[in-house]
């Protein structure tokens, strides 16, 4: 596949606006403003975040050295556009046609005047693809996860969540008023112990179990079948967030919950392998009707923009026609893991396109990010609170359309890892 201009970037920092106090600067400031200012001042420099703008570079960008005095364009090793579909001609054409036919926005919620034929077409196609009875679309994955948790949990519910579950699901638990327990990451035995204890304490109590099929900052995959079996045995619905797996993992890219009927809700997004935007929940008819009737997150929001829905449907058609793209990307990811490990770095866990290179200290992760950028590779240092304390890392993301030579440049920029033989570390 030829180099895509949208995956080569020129980056620039967006300067923060000047900090000013409202009104008379000599007047006493209210306590809440002082509290915010003090909290910001206490934030360590290595934990401070800043926005950068990324402008697509020319299509001619390549892995060749830049001319003297010119900065290298940055090859994107950070985004979630795993299959490069955000610039696929069929996806762009479908979105453009729907834009011309329906306009940019839906103008209202789905229950008012926001539903368009493209919404229903996408929902029906997704339901068939995933083997589910009902699909409902949402403007974002965060919103879909809030709706999913709220539909199955309330203040009488005990939620058992994988320790590394996405922040949106945790916010959903807090909003529902449910009690929360965390089980060890990808550990069915720990989940079973907690399910048994919960049933001893409250034999008829409401339970809900949360997991992801592909963890976005770890690259690891949940044993979905094992978790689903436990949930079925203990009468606990299972919600699986498939945001990062769909299009890549599972049979035909259908995710790791495909074919497991006891999974109550599958949450998915279009902003990753589908190359579009928005999200959905897939479930059976009963849960789907309950979501339609009860979910404020669905009822009180403007419907997904029709062009995004059309782009997502075109991406789905592409995935159905090319079921091998996911396994091919997984094979490439295995070769990258092998090479990174052979260079003396800890082997990134998992099997999918997310490769987490664990570095430990925040400063070390930031330094590695800067070192790779100097070599023309765009990566992001992931630091707490996104990941646990002491586990800062580089999150490397493979895409189907990465040019030949990307791995060689990465290894050269990283240099020998801490586990490399001593002779490899010699000058």
C-alpha positions in Angstrom: 0.0 0.0 0.0 1.4 3.4 -0.9 2.4 5.8 1.9 -0.7 7.7 3.1 -0.2 11.4 3.8 -2.5 11.4 6.8 0.0 9.0 8.6 2.9 11.4 8.2 2.7 14.4 10.4 4.5 17.7 11.1 4.0 18.5 14.8 3.9 21.8 16.6 3.1 22.6 20.2 -0.1 24.6 20.9 1.0 27.2 23.5 -1.3 27.5 26.5 -3.2 30.8 26.9 -1.6 33.2 29.4 -2.7 32.6 33.0 -4.7 35.6 34.2 -6.9 36.2 37.2 -10.5 37.3 36.6 -11.3 40.9 37.5 -8.9 43.0 39.6 -5.6 41.2 39.9 -5.0 42.8 43.3 -8.4 41.7 44.7 -8.5 38.6 46.9 -9.2 35.5 44.9 -12.0 33.0 45.9 -10.9 29.8 47.5 -11.8 27.6 44.5 -9.5 29.5 42.2 -6.6 29.2 44.7 -7.3 25.5 45.0 -7.0 25.0 41.3 -3.9 27.1 41.1 -2.2 25.3 43.9 -3.2 21.9 42.4 -1.6 22.9 39.1 1.5 24.2 40.8 1.9 20.8 42.6 1.7 18.8 39.4 5.2 17.4 38.6 6.6 18.5 35.3 6.8 14.9 34.0 3.0 14.6 34.6 2.0 17.8 32.8 0.1 17.4 29.6 0.1 19.8 26.6 -1.8 19.8 23.3 0.1 19.5 20.0 -1.3 20.1 16.5 -0.4 17.5 13.9 -0.6 18.6 10.3 -0.6 15.8 7.6 2.7 15.8 5.7 3.0 15.5 2.0 2.2 12.1 0.4 5.9 11.9 -0.7 7.0 11.6 2.9 9.1 8.5 3.4 11.7 6.9 5.6 14.5 8.5 3.7 16.7 11.0 5.6 15.4 14.6 5.5 17.4 17.2 3.6 19.9 19.2 5.7 18.2 21.8 7.9 14.7 20.2 7.5 12.9 18.4 10.3 11.9 14.8 9.6 8.2 14.3 9.0 6.8 12.0 11.8 5.5 8.5 10.9 2.5 7.9 13.0 3.1 5.0 15.5 0.5 6.3 18.0 -3.0 6.4 16.5 -5.7 3.7 16.5 -6.3 3.7 12.7 -5.1 0.1 12.6 -6.2 -0.7 9.0 -5.7 2.8 7.5 -9.4 3.0 6.7 -9.7 6.7 7.7 -8.4 7.5 4.2 -9.7 4.5 2.3 -11.3 5.8 -1.0 -14.5 3.8 -0.4 -14.9 5.1 3.1 -14.3 8.7 2.1 -16.7 8.4 -0.9 -19.5 7.0 1.3 -19.1 9.8 3.8 -19.0 12.4 1.1 -22.2 11.1 -0.5 -24.0 11.0 2.8 -22.8 14.5 3.6 -24.4 15.7 0.3 -27.6 13.8 0.9 -28.2 14.3 4.6 -26.0 17.2 5.7 -23.3 17.3 8.3 -25.2 16.8 11.5 -28.4 14.9 12.4 -29.9 17.9 14.1 -31.7 16.0 16.8 -31.7 12.9 19.0 -32.7 9.6 17.5 -36.1 9.7 19.2 -37.0 13.1 17.8 -36.0 13.7 14.2 -32.3 12.5 14.2 -32.8 9.0 12.8 -31.7 8.6 9.2 -31.8 5.5 6.9 -28.0 5.2 7.2 -28.3 4.7 11.0 -30.7 1.8 10.6 -28.6 0.3 7.8 -25.5 0.4 9.9 -27.2 -1.0 12.9 -28.7 -3.9 10.9 -25.4 -4.6 9.2 -23.5 -4.6 12.5 -26.0 -6.8 14.2 -25.7 -9.4 11.4 -21.9 -9.2 11.4 -21.6 -9.6 15.2 -24.4 -12.2 15.5 -26.4 -10.0 17.8 -30.1 -9.2 17.7 -29.9 -5.4 18.3 -27.4 -2.6 17.8 -27.8 1.0 19.0 -25.5 3.8 17.8 -23.9 6.5 20.0 -21.8 9.6 19.2 -18.8 8.3 21.2 -17.4 5.3 22.9 -17.3 7.0 26.2 -21.0 7.7 26.0 -21.8 4.2 24.9 -19.9 2.7 27.9 -21.8 5.1 30.3 -25.1 3.9 28.8 -24.1 0.2 28.9 -23.1 0.3 32.6 -26.2 2.3 33.6 -28.5 -0.1 31.8 -27.3 -3.1 33.9 -26.3 -1.5 37.2 -27.8 0.6 40.0 -27.1 1.3 43.6 -28.1 -2.2 44.5 -25.5 -3.8 42.1 -22.0 -5.1 42.8 -19.8 -4.5 39.8 -16.7 -6.7 39.3 -14.3 -5.0 36.9 -10.9 -6.0 35.6 -8.3 -3.9 37.4 -7.2 -2.2 34.1 -10.7 -1.4 32.7 -11.2 1.8 30.7 -11.9 5.0 32.5 -15.2 5.4 30.8 -16.5 2.2 32.4 -15.4 3.3 35.8 -17.2 6.6 35.4 -20.3 4.6 34.4 -20.0 2.6 37.6 -19.7 5.8 39.7 -22.7 7.4 37.9 -24.8 4.3 38.5 -24.2 4.3 42.3 -23.1 0.7 42.2 -20.4 -0.8 44.5 -17.1 -1.6 42.7 -14.6 -4.4 43.2 -11.6 -4.9 41.0 -10.3 -8.3 40.1 -6.8 -9.1 39.0 -6.1 -8.3 35.3 -7.2 -11.1 33.0 -7.5 -13.5 36.0 -10.6 -15.8 35.9 -9.6 -17.4 39.2 -9.7 -14.1 41.0 -13.0 -13.3 39.4 -14.5 -16.6 40.4 -13.4 -16.1 44.0 -15.2 -12.8 44.1 -18.3 -14.1 42.4 -18.5 -16.9 45.0 -18.1 -14.5 47.9 -20.7 -12.2 46.4 -23.2 -15.0 46.1 -22.5 -16.2 49.6 -23.2 -12.7 50.9 -26.2 -12.0 48.8 -27.5 -15.0 46.9 -30.0 -13.0 44.8 -27.9 -9.7 44.6 -27.5 -8.0 41.3 -24.0 -8.4 39.7 -22.3 -7.0 36.7 -18.8 -8.0 35.3 -16.8 -5.7 33.1 -13.8 -6.5 30.9 -12.1 -5.4 27.6 -11.2 -7.8 24.9 -8.0 -5.8 24.0 -6.6 -3.5 26.6 -5.6 -0.2 24.9 -2.6 0.6 27.1 -1.4 -3.0 27.7 -1.9 -4.8 24.4 -3.2 -7.8 26.3 -6.4 -9.7 25.6 -9.0 -11.0 28.0 -9.9 -14.7 28.2 -13.5 -13.7 27.2 -14.8 -17.3 26.9 -13.6 -18.2 30.4 -15.0 -15.0 31.9 -18.3 -15.5 30.1 -18.5 -19.1 31.5 -18.1 -17.9 35.0 -20.6 -15.2 34.6 -23.2 -17.6 33.2 -22.6 -20.0 36.1 -23.1 -17.2 38.7 -25.9 -15.4 36.9 -23.9 -12.2 36.3 -24.2 -10.3 33.0 -20.9 -9.6 31.2 -20.2 -6.4 29.4 -17.2 -6.6 27.0 -15.6 -3.5 25.6 -14.4 -4.5 22.1 -13.3 -1.0 21.0 -9.7 -2.0 20.1 -10.3 -5.5 19.0 -13.0 -5.1 16.4 -11.6 -5.2 12.9 -8.4 -6.9 14.1 -9.0 -9.8 16.5 -11.4 -12.7 16.5 -12.9 -14.5 13.5 -13.0 -12.1 10.6 -12.1 -9.2 12.9 -15.5 -9.6 14.7 -13.9 -9.4 18.1 -13.3 -11.9 20.9 -16.9 -12.0 22.1 -18.1 -13.3 18.7 -20.2 -16.4 19.1 -20.4 -16.2 22.9 -24.2 -15.7 23.4 -23.9 -15.3 27.2 -22.1 -11.9 26.7 -24.9 -9.4 27.6 -23.5 -6.3 25.8 -20.7 -5.7 23.4 -19.4 -2.1 23.3 -17.6 -1.0 20.1 -16.3 2.1 18.4 -15.9 3.3 14.9 -13.0 5.7 15.7 -10.3 2.9 15.6 -10.1 0.1 13.0 -13.2 1.5 11.2 -11.5 4.8 10.6 -14.6 6.8 11.3 -16.2 8.1 14.5 -18.9 7.2 16.9 -19.8 4.0 18.7 -22.4 1.3 19.3 -23.8 -1.2 21.8 -24.7 -4.7 20.5 -27.0 -7.0 22.6 -30.1 -9.2 22.4 -33.6 -7.8 21.8 -34.5 -7.6 25.4 -31.5 -5.6 26.5 -31.7 -3.5 23.4 -35.3 -2.5 24.1 -34.4 -1.7 27.7 -31.6 0.6 26.4 -34.0 2.3 24.0 -36.6 2.9 26.7 -34.4 3.8 29.6 -31.0 5.2 28.5 -30.6 8.9 29.0 -27.2 8.7 27.3 -29.1 7.5 24.1 -32.2 9.6 24.4 -30.8 13.0 25.2 -28.0 13.4 22.7 -27.9 14.4 19.0 -27.7 11.3 16.8 -24.4 10.2 15.3 -23.5 12.4 12.3 -24.8 10.7 9.1 -21.5 11.0 7.2 -19.7 9.2 10.1 -22.3 6.4 10.0 -21.9 6.1 6.2 -18.1 5.9 6.5 -18.4 3.2 9.2 -20.8 1.2 7.0 -18.3 1.4 4.1 -15.5 0.3 6.5 -17.7 -2.7 7.6 -18.2 -3.7 4.0 -14.5 -3.6 3.5 -13.9 -5.7 6.5 -16.4 -8.3 5.4 -14.7 -8.5 2.0 -11.2 -8.8 3.4 -11.4 -11.0 6.5 -7.6 -11.7 6.4 -6.5 -8.2 7.2 -6.7 -8.8 11.0 -4.7 -12.0 11.0 -2.1 -10.4 8.7 -1.7 -7.4 11.1 -1.4 -9.8 14.1 1.4 -11.7 12.2 3.2 -8.5 11.6 2.8 -7.6 15.3 4.4 -10.9 16.3 7.4 -10.1 14.1 7.7 -6.7 15.8 7.5 -8.3 19.2 10.2 -10.8 18.3 12.5 -8.1 17.0 12.0 -5.8 20.0 12.7 -8.7 22.4 15.8 -9.7 20.4 17.1 -6.1 20.8 17.1 -6.5 24.5 13.8 -4.8 25.4 11.0 -6.4 27.5 8.7 -8.2 25.1 5.5 -6.3 24.7 2.7 -8.5 25.9 -0.3 -9.6 23.9 -0.9 -10.6 20.3 -2.6 -7.6 18.7 -1.4 -4.3 17.1 -0.8 -2.5 20.4 2.7 -2.9 21.7 3.4 -1.5 25.2 7.1 -1.0 25.8 7.3 -0.8 29.6 10.0 1.7 30.8 8.9 2.4 34.4 9.8 6.0 35.2 7.9 8.9 33.7 11.1 10.8 32.7 12.5 7.7 31.0 9.3 7.3 28.9 9.3 11.0 27.9 13.0 10.8 27.0 12.3 7.7 24.8 9.4 9.6 23.1 11.7 12.5 22.3 14.4 10.1 21.0 12.0 8.5 18.6 10.6 11.8 17.4 14.2 12.9 16.6 14.3 9.8 14.4 11.0 10.7 12.7 8.7 8.4 14.7 5.6 9.7 16.4 4.9 7.9 19.7 3.4 9.0 23.0 4.7 8.4 26.5 1.8 7.0 28.5 2.1 8.0 32.2 0.0 7.7 35.4 -2.9 8.1 36.0 -3.6 6.5 32.6 -1.4 3.5 33.7 -0.4 2.3 37.2 2.3 4.1 39.1 5.8 3.1 38.1 4.7 1.6 34.8 5.2 4.5 32.3 5.6 3.2 28.8 5.7 3.9 25.1 2.5 2.8 23.4 3.5 1.6 19.9 0.7 1.0 17.4 1.0 -1.0 14.2 -1.0 -0.2 11.1 -1.6 -2.2 8.0 -0.1 0.6 5.8 3.2 1.2 7.6 6.0 1.5 5.0 8.7 -1.1 4.7 11.6 -0.2 7.0 9.5 1.1 9.9 10.7 -1.6 12.2 14.3 -1.0 11.4 14.0 2.7 12.1 12.3 2.0 15.4 15.0 -0.4 16.5 17.7 2.0 15.5 16.1 4.8 17.4 15.5 2.7 20.5 19.0 1.3 20.6 20.0 -1.9 22.6 17.6 -2.5 25.5 18.5 -3.1 29.1 18.4 -6.9 28.6 20.7 -6.9 25.6 24.1 -8.8 25.9 26.9 -6.6 27.2 28.8 -6.6 23.9 25.7 -5.0 22.3 26.0 -2.1 24.8 29.6 -1.4 24.2 30.5 1.8 22.3 
